[in-house]
């Protein structure tokens, strides 16, 4: 793909993202996200150096890497703003199979605990909403209910066919 075609693709993605972000992000951040998404698709890795090398523009890879690092370090993205374009890009937006999962590990002295709600499509769960509880271990009923209610608030409950989860998510209260 030539540079001109790649720039056109980045601009098209940036325009789509900008529409979904509803003007809540400045254009420079939207363009960075567009570059980052396209680069992630190319390199299929998340180490920042790999997508930085795959950006389709004239800046050096080192410059792109610093740009990514500054963005990640200094900008808190609203999770609902991220979920809307991901949802809009799903090829199917009805009879959805929602998934929930949790992962927990230590990074140095820090506990990392991520609770994720995704949408399954053709055997792949696309992450949509997540929280990072400030604790180790399993989630409680309130933590399980919150992302489902958030999904319903954003996209409605009529599009949900079912919710699937591992056996660690037992409990009648939150399932009700």
C-alpha positions in Angstrom: 0.0 0.0 0.0 1.5 3.4 -1.0 2.0 6.2 1.5 -0.8 8.3 -0.1 -3.3 5.4 0.1 -2.2 4.7 3.7 -2.7 8.4 4.7 -6.1 8.3 3.1 -7.0 5.2 5.1 -5.7 6.9 8.4 -7.8 10.0 7.6 -10.9 7.9 6.9 -10.5 6.0 10.2 -9.8 9.3 12.0 -13.0 10.8 10.6 -15.1 7.7 11.6 -13.5 7.8 15.1 -14.1 11.6 15.4 -17.8 11.1 14.7 -18.1 8.4 17.4 -16.1 10.5 19.9 -18.6 13.2 19.4 -16.0 16.0 19.5 -14.9 15.1 23.0 -11.3 14.5 21.8 -9.1 16.9 19.9 -8.2 16.0 16.4 -4.5 15.3 17.2 -5.5 12.6 19.7 -8.1 11.1 17.3 -5.4 10.9 14.5 -3.0 9.2 16.9 -5.6 6.7 17.8 -6.3 6.0 14.1 -2.5 5.5 13.5 -2.3 3.2 16.5 -5.3 1.1 15.6 -4.1 0.6 12.0 -0.5 -0.2 13.2 -1.8 -2.7 15.8 -3.7 -4.5 13.0 -0.5 -4.7 11.0 2.0 -5.8 13.6 -0.5 -7.8 15.8 1.5 -6.9 18.9 1.0 -4.4 21.7 4.6 -3.6 22.7 4.6 0.2 21.8 7.7 -0.1 19.7 6.1 -2.4 17.2 3.1 -0.2 16.3 5.4 2.9 16.4 7.4 1.3 13.6 4.2 0.7 11.6 2.8 4.2 11.7 2.0 5.4 8.1 3.6 8.9 8.2 6.9 10.6 7.7 7.9 10.9 11.4 10.6 8.6 12.7 9.7 5.4 14.6 11.4 7.0 17.7 9.2 10.1 17.4 6.1 7.9 17.0 7.1 5.8 20.0 7.5 9.0 22.2 4.1 10.2 20.9 2.4 6.9 22.0 4.2 7.0 25.4 3.1 10.6 26.1 -0.5 9.8 25.1 -0.7 6.7 27.3 1.0 8.4 30.2 -0.9 11.7 30.2 -4.4 11.0 28.8 -7.2 9.2 30.7 -9.6 7.9 28.0 -13.3 7.7 28.9 -14.2 4.0 28.5 -17.7 4.8 27.2 -16.1 6.8 24.3 -14.0 3.8 23.4 -16.9 1.4 23.6 -19.2 3.3 21.2 -17.0 3.1 18.1 -16.0 -0.5 18.8 -19.7 -1.4 19.1 -20.6 0.6 16.0 -17.9 -1.3 14.0 -19.3 -4.7 15.0 -20.8 -6.4 11.9 -23.7 -7.6 14.0 -25.4 -5.5 16.7 -28.4 -7.6 17.7 -28.8 -11.0 19.4 -25.4 -10.4 21.0 -23.6 -12.9 23.2 -22.0 -10.9 25.9 -18.9 -12.3 27.7 -17.4 -11.5 31.0 -14.0 -12.5 32.2 -11.4 -11.4 34.8 -7.7 -11.6 34.9 -5.4 -10.9 37.8 -1.6 -10.8 38.0 1.2 -9.0 39.8 3.5 -6.5 38.1 6.3 -5.8 40.5 4.6 -4.9 43.7 1.3 -3.9 42.0 -1.7 -6.1 41.7 -3.3 -5.8 38.2 -7.0 -6.9 38.2 -9.0 -6.4 35.0 -12.7 -7.2 34.8 -13.9 -7.2 31.2 -17.2 -7.3 29.3 -17.0 -8.3 25.7 -19.1 -9.2 22.7 -18.5 -12.6 21.1 -18.6 -12.6 17.3 -17.6 -15.7 15.3 -15.7 -17.2 18.1 -13.8 -14.1 19.2 -14.7 -11.9 22.2 -14.2 -8.2 21.4 -13.4 -6.3 24.6 -15.9 -3.5 25.1 -16.1 -2.4 28.7 -13.7 -3.0 31.5 -13.0 -2.0 35.1 -9.8 -2.4 37.1 -10.8 -3.2 40.7 -8.2 -2.0 43.2 -7.9 -5.4 44.8 -6.7 -9.0 44.3 -9.0 -11.9 43.6 -12.5 -12.5 42.3 -15.2 -10.0 41.7 -18.3 -9.5 43.9 -21.9 -9.2 42.7 -21.9 -5.4 42.5 -18.7 -5.5 40.4 -20.3 -8.0 38.0 -23.6 -6.1 37.7 -21.9 -2.7 37.0 -20.6 -3.4 33.5 -23.8 -5.2 32.4 -25.8 -2.1 33.5 -23.3 0.1 31.8 -23.7 -1.9 28.6 -27.5 -1.6 28.8 -27.2 2.2 29.4 -25.0 2.6 26.3 -26.6 0.2 23.9 -29.9 -1.0 25.3 -30.9 -4.5 26.5 -32.9 -5.5 23.5 -29.7 -6.3 21.6 -28.6 -8.9 24.1 -29.3 -12.6 23.5 -27.3 -14.0 26.4 -24.4 -13.5 28.8 -21.7 -16.2 29.1 -19.0 -16.5 31.8 -16.6 -18.9 33.5 -17.7 -20.9 36.5 -16.0 -18.4 38.8 -18.9 -16.0 38.2 -21.6 -18.1 40.0 -24.3 -16.3 42.0 -28.0 -15.9 41.7 -28.1 -12.3 42.9 -26.0 -10.8 40.1 -27.4 -13.0 37.4 -31.0 -12.0 38.2 
